[in-house]
Amino acid sequence: MNKHTGDIILDPFIALLPERMRSFPRGPFDTAPAFKLNKGKIEKGYKVLAAKITASIPKGLKVLMIDGYQGIKWNEFQSELKSALKEKAITANWMDISECLLSQEEIDKKVEPFLGGDDPLFGTHYPFGAETFFDAKKIAEYRIKASIARSDRAGKLLIIYGTGAGLLELWDELWYIDIPKDLIQEYARKGEIKNIGSDSVQSFGNIYKRSYFVEWQALNRLKKQLLPSTDYFIDFQDTLNPSIISGDDFRNALHEISETPFRLRPWFFPGPWGGKFMQGHMGLDPDQPNYAWSFEMIVPENGVILENDGGKLEFSFDCLMYQENKRVLGADAAKQFKYEWPIRLDYLDTIDGGNLSTQVHPRPDYIRQKFGETYTQDETYYIVAAKPDAQVYLGLTEGCDPEEFKSALLKSIETGKEVDIDKFVNKEPSKPHDLFCIPNGTVHCSGEGNLVLEISATPYIFTFKIYDYLRRDLEGNLRPINIERGFENIRLERRTNWVRQNLLAKPVLINEGKGWKEYGLYNKPFTFYNINRVEFERLYETNTNGNAFATNLVEG
C-alpha cells in the first residue's frame, strides 16, 4: 500500500498510476551505469600525473602538451599539477596557449555570422577548426619555442597547456582533458566559465548558443584529430582528484565497447513543466522542485563511464564515434552519418507536472538551409507510465483555422491572455505502451500525467515552441517562443482524422519464438529508423545484421 494515498501500488509500467498517488517509490534505475573494463588501469590524482612526468623525463620527455575541452578550469589544474611536481623536485617552464588567442573583437567578428543575430536560441554550425581562434604568428612563435625545448637536452621541461594547445603539433607527450557537457552547463549557469576568447562572463543562453554552434563544433574536430596520439586521457569532473587512463588503454577500451552492449550515463534536469515520477522512481535529488528531463542517450550531451578495480572515468560519447563509428553504426549507416549517432532516447516527466510547450520540429529542407543540419527531428512518444486521463497533443483539430490560431498565439504574447489550446490542437488519450508518431512539421506536446520515452532522430535543440502557457522557467524568465518559424514548418493537413489513421501506432506481430514475440510499432517511409517491441518471458536472442540497435527496457 502507498502510505500517503492508501492506494495499492501496481506495476506503474503496466497499469495506470492511481490519480491520488503523489509519492513514487524507488525503482531499480541505475543513474550512473559503468562499463567494466577487462583490462586497462584507471588512476586518480595529481600525484599520479606528477609520477607519470617523473617516469617520462629519463625517456626523453622535454615538451608536454596538455589540451582539453571547453570549460576546463585551467588555472586550478596548472596550480595543482605544479604543486605535485614541486614535491618531486621538478620545475618546469609553463606556457599558456590562451596567450595566442586573437582578441575578443577579432574572434567575435569571425563567429558572428554563425550566431543567428538577435535570435536567442538558434545559429548555424561553424564549419572551421579551433585554429581560427588563434593568432597564426603567435602560434608559430610557440612552435619555435617547443622545437627549441625538444632539442635542448639540458633545458627544463616545457609544459604548454590550455584549450587548443594540440594545434602546435610538436610534443613528446600529449595529454587530453575532458569534462561532461552537463558540468560545462552547470559552470556556465554559475558564471564560472567564459566562451573562448571572451573577456567577460555572458548569460547562460549566450554561452550555450555560442558553445553549441561554434566552439563545440571546432573543438570536436580537434579532439578527433588528437585522439589517436593522446598519451593520457583525463576526466576533470573532480578538479581536486582527476581520473586518468593511458591513451593506449583508452583506445583499447573504445574498441572493447564497440563490440558489446553498453549504456550511457544519463543526466537529469528540472523544468517549468517537470513532474515527480522520476524524482522518486530514479532516486533523484528530493530538494529539486521537479525533474522534467532524463537525457538517456542524447549523444551531443552524454558520456560513458569506464570502471576498473573501483576506479571510474567518464568520456564523451563522441570519442567512441571518432574511433569506432563503423563498428558502432554499421558500415552502411556510417557512410550516411559519419561520426554522429542519429538516434536519441530521453524521458519527459509530466506526472504531477504540466503540459509541455506546444511545439513543432523543422522540415528537412528548412533545417538544412537555416541551421546547417543534415537531417531533422522525426520523433515518437512511447508512453512508459501514465495517470488516468493523461493525453498527448498531436496534430491540429479538424476545425482549426491556421490564421486564427496564429493570431491567438501572437495576441497571447502581447496581452498575457492564455490560449485555448484544445480548440486548435488535437489531443489523444494515452496509456502505458502507446506509441505516438510525430514526424517533422506535426504540432505536438505531451499533456500532464505522462512519463514519455522520447525516441527520435538526434538533431538536438531545434524545437520551435509556439505556446508555453505563459509560464516562466525556473530562473523566472519567459522562455523564447518561435511562432513565425513554427508556422513556416507546420504541416496543416495533419489534423484529427489524418492523425488517427497515420500517427497512432498499431502493433503488428512480425516474429515470434518460444517465450517471446516481436512487434513492429513504427516503420515509416519518411524516417531512417524503425521501432520494434519485444515481449519475452525467457532468453531472447537476435542478430543485428550489421545495423545499430538502441534498446530500452519499458517493463519488467
C-alpha positions as CSV (number, residue, x, y, z in Angstrom):
1,M,0.0,0.0,0.0
2,N,1.1,3.6,-0.6
3,K,1.1,5.1,2.9
4,H,0.3,8.6,1.6
5,T,-2.7,7.7,-0.6
6,G,-3.9,4.3,0.6
7,D,-3.8,3.1,-3.0
8,I,-2.4,-0.4,-3.8
9,I,0.7,0.2,-6.0
10,L,0.6,-1.8,-9.1
11,D,3.4,-2.0,-11.6
12,P,3.3,1.5,-13.0
13,F,4.6,0.3,-16.3
14,I,1.5,-2.0,-16.8
15,A,-1.4,-0.2,-15.1
16,L,-2.3,3.4,-14.9
17,L,-1.0,5.2,-11.8
18,P,-3.6,6.0,-9.1
19,E,-4.8,9.5,-9.6
20,R,-4.2,10.4,-6.0
21,M,-0.7,9.0,-5.9
22,R,1.8,11.7,-5.0
23,S,4.8,9.6,-3.8
24,F,6.6,7.3,-6.2
25,P,8.7,4.5,-4.7
26,R,12.3,4.0,-5.7
27,G,12.8,1.6,-8.6
28,P,15.9,-0.3,-9.8
29,F,17.0,2.5,-12.2
30,D,20.8,3.0,-12.2
31,T,21.7,6.7,-12.5
32,A,25.5,6.0,-13.0
33,P,25.9,2.8,-15.1
34,A,29.6,1.9,-15.8
35,F,31.3,-0.3,-18.4
36,K,33.7,-2.6,-16.6
37,L,37.0,-2.9,-18.5
38,N,38.5,-6.3,-19.0
39,K,41.9,-4.7,-19.0
40,G,43.4,-1.3,-18.5
41,K,44.1,0.9,-15.5
42,I,42.2,3.9,-14.1
43,E,44.2,6.0,-11.7
44,K,43.4,9.2,-9.7
45,G,45.1,12.4,-8.7
46,Y,47.8,14.9,-9.4
47,K,50.5,12.9,-7.6
48,V,49.8,10.2,-10.2
49,L,50.2,12.7,-13.0
50,A,53.4,14.0,-11.5
51,A,54.7,10.5,-11.3
52,K,53.9,10.0,-15.0
53,I,56.0,13.0,-15.8
54,T,58.8,11.9,-13.5
55,A,59.0,8.5,-15.2
56,S,58.9,10.0,-18.7
57,I,61.7,12.6,-18.2
58,P,64.5,10.0,-18.4
59,K,62.9,8.6,-21.6
60,G,63.2,12.0,-23.3
61,L,60.2,14.0,-22.2
62,K,61.1,17.6,-22.9
63,V,57.8,19.1,-24.2
64,L,54.5,18.1,-22.6
65,M,51.4,19.3,-24.4
66,I,48.1,19.4,-22.4
67,D,45.0,20.1,-24.4
68,G,41.4,20.0,-23.3
69,Y,37.8,20.8,-24.0
70,Q,35.8,24.0,-23.3
71,G,35.1,24.6,-19.6
72,I,38.3,23.2,-18.1
73,K,39.4,25.3,-15.1
74,W,43.0,25.6,-16.4
75,N,44.3,27.8,-13.5
76,E,43.3,25.2,-11.0
77,F,44.7,22.3,-13.0
78,Q,48.0,24.1,-13.5
79,S,48.3,25.1,-9.9
80,E,47.6,21.6,-8.6
81,L,50.0,19.9,-11.0
82,K,52.7,22.4,-10.4
83,S,52.5,21.7,-6.6
84,A,52.6,17.9,-7.2
85,L,55.7,18.4,-9.4
86,K,57.4,20.5,-6.8
87,E,57.1,17.7,-4.3
88,K,59.1,15.6,-6.7
89,A,61.7,18.5,-7.1
90,I,60.7,19.0,-10.7
91,T,60.4,22.5,-12.1
92,A,59.1,23.3,-15.5
93,N,58.5,26.2,-17.8
94,W,54.8,26.8,-18.3
95,M,53.3,28.4,-21.4
96,D,49.5,29.1,-21.6
97,I,48.2,28.6,-25.1
98,S,45.4,31.2,-24.4
99,E,48.2,33.9,-24.8
100,C,48.0,33.1,-28.5
101,L,44.3,33.7,-28.9
102,L,43.1,36.5,-31.1
103,S,41.4,39.5,-29.4
104,Q,37.8,39.2,-28.4
105,E,36.9,41.6,-31.1
106,E,38.6,39.5,-33.8
107,I,37.1,36.3,-32.6
108,D,33.6,37.9,-32.3
109,K,33.9,39.0,-35.9
110,K,34.8,35.5,-37.1
111,V,31.9,33.8,-35.3
112,E,29.2,36.4,-35.5
113,P,27.8,35.1,-38.9
114,F,27.1,31.8,-37.2
115,L,25.2,33.0,-34.2
116,G,21.9,33.9,-35.7
117,G,21.9,37.6,-34.9
118,D,19.3,38.5,-32.3
119,D,17.8,35.1,-32.2
120,P,18.2,33.9,-28.6
121,L,18.3,30.2,-29.5
122,F,19.5,29.4,-33.0
123,G,22.5,29.8,-35.2
124,T,24.3,27.7,-37.8
125,H,27.1,25.2,-37.4
126,Y,30.6,26.7,-37.5
127,P,32.5,24.9,-40.4
128,F,36.0,25.7,-39.3
129,G,38.5,24.4,-36.8
130,A,39.9,25.7,-33.5
131,E,42.9,27.2,-35.2
132,T,40.7,30.1,-36.4
133,F,40.5,31.4,-32.8
134,F,44.3,31.9,-32.6
135,D,46.9,34.4,-33.9
136,A,48.9,32.4,-36.5
137,K,52.0,34.4,-35.8
138,K,51.9,33.7,-32.1
139,I,51.2,30.0,-32.7
140,A,54.3,30.0,-34.9
141,E,56.3,31.5,-32.1
142,Y,55.1,28.9,-29.7
143,R,56.0,26.2,-32.1
144,I,59.5,27.6,-32.4
145,K,59.9,27.6,-28.6
146,A,58.6,24.0,-28.4
147,S,61.1,22.9,-31.1
148,I,64.0,24.5,-29.2
149,A,62.9,22.9,-26.0
150,R,62.8,19.5,-27.6
151,S,66.4,19.8,-28.8
152,D,67.8,21.4,-25.6
153,R,68.9,18.3,-23.6
154,A,70.0,20.4,-20.6
155,G,66.9,22.6,-20.5
156,K,63.9,22.4,-18.3
157,L,60.7,20.6,-19.1
158,L,58.3,22.7,-21.1
159,I,54.6,22.3,-20.4
160,I,52.3,24.0,-22.9
161,Y,48.7,23.9,-21.7
162,G,45.2,25.1,-22.5
163,T,42.3,24.6,-24.9
164,G,43.8,24.4,-28.3
165,A,47.4,23.5,-27.3
166,G,47.4,20.5,-29.6
167,L,47.4,22.8,-32.5
168,L,51.1,23.2,-32.1
169,E,51.7,19.6,-33.2
170,L,55.1,19.5,-31.5
171,W,55.3,17.4,-28.4
172,D,57.0,14.5,-26.7
173,E,53.8,13.6,-24.8
174,L,50.2,14.7,-25.3
175,W,47.5,14.7,-22.6
176,Y,43.9,15.5,-23.2
177,I,41.4,16.7,-20.5
178,D,37.7,16.3,-20.9
179,I,34.6,17.1,-18.8
180,P,30.9,16.2,-19.4
181,K,28.6,18.7,-21.1
182,D,26.2,18.8,-18.1
183,L,29.1,20.0,-16.0
184,I,30.1,22.6,-18.6
185,Q,26.5,23.9,-18.5
186,E,26.5,23.9,-14.7
187,Y,29.6,26.0,-14.7
188,A,28.0,28.4,-17.3
189,R,24.9,28.8,-15.2
190,K,27.0,29.7,-12.2
191,G,29.0,32.2,-14.2
192,E,32.2,30.3,-13.7
193,I,33.3,29.9,-17.4
194,K,33.5,32.1,-20.5
195,N,33.4,31.5,-24.2
196,I,36.7,31.1,-25.9
197,G,38.5,34.5,-26.1
198,S,35.7,36.3,-24.2
199,D,36.8,39.0,-21.7
200,S,33.6,38.8,-19.6
201,V,31.0,36.2,-18.5
202,Q,27.9,36.1,-20.6
203,S,24.4,34.9,-19.8
204,F,23.9,31.2,-19.8
205,G,21.8,31.4,-23.0
206,N,24.5,33.3,-24.9
207,I,27.3,31.0,-23.6
208,Y,25.3,27.9,-24.6
209,K,24.3,29.1,-28.1
210,R,27.9,30.1,-29.0
211,S,29.2,26.8,-27.5
212,Y,26.8,24.7,-29.4
213,F,27.0,26.3,-32.8
214,V,30.7,27.4,-32.8
215,E,33.1,26.2,-30.1
216,W,31.9,22.6,-29.7
217,Q,32.0,22.2,-33.5
218,A,35.6,23.5,-33.7
219,L,36.8,21.7,-30.6
220,N,35.2,18.4,-31.6
221,R,37.3,18.5,-34.8
222,L,40.5,19.0,-32.8
223,K,39.5,16.2,-30.3
224,K,39.1,13.8,-33.2
225,Q,42.4,14.8,-34.6
226,L,44.3,14.4,-31.3
227,L,42.6,11.1,-30.1
228,P,45.0,8.7,-31.9
229,S,48.0,10.5,-30.5
230,T,46.9,11.1,-26.9
231,D,49.2,9.6,-24.3
232,Y,46.9,10.2,-21.3
233,F,43.2,10.9,-21.2
234,I,42.0,12.8,-18.1
235,D,38.5,13.1,-16.7
236,F,38.4,16.5,-14.9
237,Q,34.9,16.3,-13.2
238,D,36.7,16.1,-9.8
239,T,39.0,19.0,-10.1
240,L,40.9,18.1,-7.0
241,N,41.3,14.4,-7.9
242,P,41.0,13.9,-11.6
243,S,40.8,10.4,-13.2
244,I,43.5,9.2,-15.6
245,I,43.8,6.4,-18.2
246,S,46.6,5.9,-20.6
247,G,45.9,6.6,-24.2
248,D,46.6,3.0,-25.2
249,D,44.2,1.7,-22.6
250,F,41.6,4.3,-23.5
251,R,41.7,3.4,-27.2
252,N,41.5,-0.3,-26.3
253,A,38.5,0.4,-24.1
254,L,36.8,2.2,-27.0
255,H,37.4,-0.8,-29.2
256,E,36.1,-3.1,-26.5
257,I,32.9,-1.1,-26.0
258,S,32.2,-1.1,-29.8
259,E,31.9,-4.9,-29.6
260,T,29.3,-5.2,-26.9
261,P,26.1,-3.5,-25.5
262,F,26.8,-0.5,-23.2
263,R,24.8,2.2,-21.5
264,L,25.5,6.0,-21.4
265,R,25.4,7.9,-18.1
266,P,22.0,9.7,-18.0
267,W,21.7,13.2,-16.6
268,F,18.6,14.9,-15.3
269,F,17.3,18.4,-15.3
270,P,14.2,20.2,-13.8
271,G,11.9,22.4,-15.9
272,P,8.8,24.5,-15.7
273,W,6.5,21.6,-16.6
274,G,8.5,18.9,-14.8
275,G,6.9,16.1,-12.9
276,K,7.6,14.0,-9.8
277,F,7.7,10.4,-11.0
278,M,11.4,10.3,-12.0
279,Q,12.4,12.1,-8.8
280,G,11.0,9.2,-6.7
281,H,11.5,6.2,-9.0
282,M,15.0,7.1,-10.0
283,G,16.1,8.3,-6.6
284,L,16.9,11.8,-7.7
285,D,17.6,14.9,-5.5
286,P,14.5,15.5,-3.5
287,D,15.4,19.1,-2.9
288,Q,14.9,19.9,-6.6
289,P,11.4,21.3,-7.5
290,N,10.9,18.5,-10.1
291,Y,12.6,16.7,-12.9
292,A,11.5,17.3,-16.4
293,W,14.2,15.5,-18.5
294,S,16.3,12.5,-18.2
295,F,18.9,12.5,-21.1
296,E,19.4,8.8,-21.6
297,M,21.1,8.9,-24.9
298,I,21.4,12.4,-26.4
299,V,24.8,11.9,-27.9
300,P,25.9,15.6,-28.1
301,E,25.5,15.7,-24.4
302,N,26.0,12.2,-22.8
303,G,29.1,10.3,-21.8
304,V,30.1,6.8,-20.9
305,I,31.7,5.8,-17.6
306,L,34.6,3.3,-17.5
307,E,35.3,1.3,-14.4
308,N,38.2,-0.9,-13.4
309,D,39.1,-2.1,-9.9
310,G,36.9,0.6,-8.3
311,G,38.3,3.4,-10.4
312,K,35.9,5.3,-12.7
313,L,36.5,7.7,-15.6
314,E,33.9,9.3,-17.9
315,F,34.5,10.2,-21.5
316,S,32.2,12.0,-24.0
317,F,30.4,9.6,-26.4
318,D,31.9,11.3,-29.4
319,C,35.3,9.8,-28.6
320,L,33.8,6.4,-29.3
321,M,32.4,7.5,-32.6
322,Y,35.6,9.2,-33.8
323,Q,37.5,5.9,-33.4
324,E,34.8,3.2,-33.9
325,N,32.0,4.8,-35.9
326,K,31.8,1.9,-38.4
327,R,31.7,-0.7,-35.7
328,V,29.1,1.2,-33.7
329,L,26.8,2.3,-36.5
330,G,27.5,-0.4,-39.1
331,A,29.2,0.2,-42.4
332,D,26.1,1.5,-44.3
333,A,24.9,3.9,-41.6
334,A,28.5,5.2,-41.1
335,K,28.6,6.3,-44.7
336,Q,25.5,8.5,-44.1
337,F,26.0,9.7,-40.5
338,K,29.9,9.7,-40.3
339,Y,30.6,10.4,-36.6
340,E,27.1,11.2,-35.4
341,W,24.9,8.7,-33.6
342,P,21.5,9.5,-35.2
343,I,19.0,8.3,-32.5
344,R,18.2,9.8,-29.2
345,L,16.4,8.5,-26.2
346,D,15.2,10.6,-23.3
347,Y,12.4,10.7,-20.7
348,L,9.9,13.5,-20.3
349,D,8.1,13.5,-17.0
350,T,4.8,15.4,-16.7
351,I,3.4,13.3,-13.9
352,D,2.1,15.8,-11.3
353,G,3.7,18.4,-13.5
354,G,2.2,20.3,-16.5
355,N,1.8,20.1,-20.3
356,L,4.9,20.5,-22.3
357,S,5.1,23.6,-24.6
358,T,3.1,23.2,-27.8
359,Q,5.8,22.8,-30.4
360,V,6.8,21.7,-33.9
361,H,10.1,20.5,-35.4
362,P,11.5,21.8,-38.7
363,R,11.1,20.3,-42.1
364,P,14.2,18.7,-43.6
365,D,14.9,21.5,-46.2
366,Y,14.3,24.2,-43.5
367,I,16.8,22.7,-41.0
368,R,19.4,22.3,-43.8
369,Q,19.1,25.8,-45.2
370,K,18.7,27.7,-41.9
371,F,20.9,25.7,-39.5
372,G,23.3,23.5,-41.5
373,E,22.0,20.3,-40.0
374,T,21.9,17.3,-42.4
375,Y,18.7,15.7,-41.1
376,T,15.7,16.8,-39.0
377,Q,13.9,15.6,-35.9
378,D,11.3,13.0,-36.6
379,E,10.3,11.7,-33.2
380,T,7.9,9.5,-31.3
381,Y,6.4,9.4,-27.8
382,Y,6.4,6.0,-26.1
383,I,4.2,6.1,-23.0
384,V,6.0,4.3,-20.2
385,A,3.8,5.3,-17.3
386,A,0.6,7.4,-17.1
387,K,-2.1,8.6,-14.8
388,P,-5.8,8.4,-15.7
389,D,-7.0,11.0,-18.2
390,A,-3.4,11.6,-19.5
391,Q,-3.2,12.7,-23.1
392,V,-0.9,13.6,-25.9
393,Y,-1.5,16.6,-28.1
394,L,-0.9,15.6,-31.8
395,G,-1.7,17.5,-35.0
396,L,-4.4,20.1,-35.5
397,T,-8.1,19.8,-34.8
398,E,-10.4,19.4,-37.8
399,G,-11.8,22.9,-37.2
400,C,-8.5,24.7,-36.7
401,D,-8.2,27.9,-38.7
402,P,-4.4,28.4,-39.0
403,E,-4.7,32.2,-39.2
404,E,-6.9,32.4,-36.1
405,F,-4.6,30.0,-34.3
406,K,-1.5,32.2,-35.2
407,S,-3.4,35.4,-34.3
408,A,-4.4,34.0,-30.9
409,L,-0.8,33.0,-30.1
410,L,0.6,36.4,-31.1
411,K,-2.1,38.2,-29.0
412,S,-1.2,36.0,-26.1
413,I,2.3,37.3,-26.2
414,E,1.1,40.9,-26.4
415,T,-1.7,40.7,-23.8
416,G,-0.7,37.9,-21.5
417,K,-4.0,36.1,-22.2
418,E,-4.0,32.4,-22.2
419,V,-4.9,30.5,-25.4
420,D,-7.5,27.8,-25.5
421,I,-5.0,25.3,-27.0
422,D,-7.6,22.5,-27.1
423,K,-9.6,24.5,-29.7
424,F,-6.7,24.3,-32.1
425,V,-4.6,21.2,-31.3
426,N,-5.9,17.7,-31.4
427,K,-5.4,15.5,-28.3
428,E,-5.4,11.7,-27.9
429,P,-5.8,9.7,-24.7
430,S,-2.5,8.0,-23.6
431,K,-1.8,4.9,-21.5
432,P,1.3,2.7,-20.9
433,H,2.8,1.2,-24.1
434,D,1.1,3.5,-26.5
435,L,3.3,4.9,-29.2
436,F,2.6,8.2,-30.9
437,C,4.4,9.1,-34.2
438,I,5.5,12.7,-34.5
439,P,7.1,13.4,-37.9
440,N,8.6,16.8,-38.6
441,G,6.0,19.5,-39.1
442,T,3.5,18.0,-36.7
443,V,2.2,20.2,-33.9
444,H,2.5,18.2,-30.6
445,C,3.3,18.0,-26.9
446,S,2.8,15.7,-24.0
447,G,0.0,16.5,-21.7
448,E,0.2,16.4,-17.9
449,G,0.3,12.9,-16.4
450,N,2.8,11.0,-18.7
451,L,6.2,9.5,-18.4
452,V,7.3,9.7,-22.0
453,L,10.2,7.8,-23.6
454,E,11.0,10.1,-26.4
455,I,12.6,8.2,-29.4
456,S,13.7,10.4,-32.2
457,A,16.4,11.5,-34.6
458,T,19.2,13.3,-32.8
459,P,19.3,16.9,-34.0
460,Y,19.2,18.4,-30.7
461,I,17.9,21.9,-29.9
462,F,15.7,22.5,-33.0
463,T,12.3,22.7,-31.4
464,F,10.0,25.7,-32.3
465,K,7.8,26.4,-29.3
466,I,4.7,28.2,-30.4
467,Y,2.9,28.2,-27.0
468,D,4.2,27.7,-23.4
469,Y,1.1,28.6,-21.3
470,L,2.7,31.9,-20.3
471,R,5.0,30.0,-17.9
472,R,8.3,31.2,-16.6
473,D,11.4,29.0,-16.4
474,L,13.0,28.1,-13.1
475,E,15.0,31.4,-13.2
476,G,11.8,33.4,-13.5
477,N,12.2,34.2,-17.2
478,L,9.7,33.6,-20.0
479,R,11.0,31.0,-22.4
480,P,11.6,32.0,-26.0
481,I,8.7,31.4,-28.4
482,N,9.1,30.9,-32.1
483,I,5.7,31.4,-33.7
484,E,6.9,32.6,-37.1
485,R,9.3,29.7,-37.5
486,G,6.8,27.3,-36.2
487,F,4.2,28.3,-38.7
488,E,6.7,28.1,-41.5
489,N,7.0,24.4,-40.7
490,I,3.6,23.2,-39.6
491,R,2.0,20.7,-41.9
492,L,-1.5,21.9,-41.9
493,E,-3.0,18.8,-43.4
494,R,-2.2,16.8,-40.2
495,R,-5.4,17.0,-38.4
496,T,-7.5,14.7,-36.2
497,N,-8.7,12.2,-38.8
498,W,-5.3,12.0,-40.5
499,V,-3.5,11.7,-37.2
500,R,-5.7,8.8,-36.1
501,Q,-5.2,7.0,-39.4
502,N,-1.4,7.6,-39.6
503,L,0.3,8.5,-36.3
504,L,-1.2,6.2,-33.7
505,A,0.9,3.1,-33.7
506,K,-0.8,-0.3,-34.1
507,P,1.5,-3.1,-33.1
508,V,2.0,-5.8,-35.8
509,L,3.4,-9.2,-34.9
510,I,6.5,-9.7,-37.1
511,N,8.3,-12.5,-35.4
512,E,8.0,-14.9,-32.5
513,G,9.7,-17.8,-30.8
514,K,9.4,-19.9,-27.7
515,G,8.6,-17.5,-24.9
516,W,8.9,-14.3,-26.9
517,K,7.1,-12.1,-29.5
518,E,8.4,-9.2,-31.6
519,Y,6.0,-6.4,-32.7
520,G,6.6,-3.8,-35.3
521,L,5.5,-0.4,-33.9
522,Y,7.0,2.2,-36.3
523,N,8.2,1.7,-39.8
524,K,7.6,4.9,-41.8
525,P,8.9,5.9,-45.2
526,F,9.8,9.4,-44.0
527,T,12.3,8.3,-41.3
528,F,15.5,6.3,-41.2
529,Y,14.8,4.2,-38.1
530,N,12.2,1.6,-37.1
531,I,10.8,0.8,-33.6
532,N,10.1,-2.7,-32.6
533,R,8.9,-4.0,-29.2
534,V,10.0,-7.4,-27.9
535,E,7.9,-9.1,-25.2
536,F,9.7,-12.0,-23.6
537,E,9.5,-14.4,-20.7
538,R,12.8,-16.1,-21.3
539,L,16.1,-15.5,-23.0
540,Y,15.6,-13.6,-26.3
541,E,18.4,-13.5,-28.9
542,T,18.6,-11.6,-32.1
543,N,21.1,-10.7,-34.8
544,T,21.8,-7.1,-35.6
545,N,22.8,-8.0,-39.2
546,G,25.2,-5.0,-39.3
547,N,22.6,-2.5,-38.1
548,A,22.9,-0.3,-35.0
549,F,20.4,-1.0,-32.2
550,A,19.3,1.3,-29.4
551,T,17.4,-0.6,-26.7
552,N,15.3,0.5,-23.7
553,L,13.6,-1.6,-21.1
554,V,10.0,-0.4,-20.7
555,E,8.6,-3.0,-18.4
556,G,9.9,-5.6,-16.0
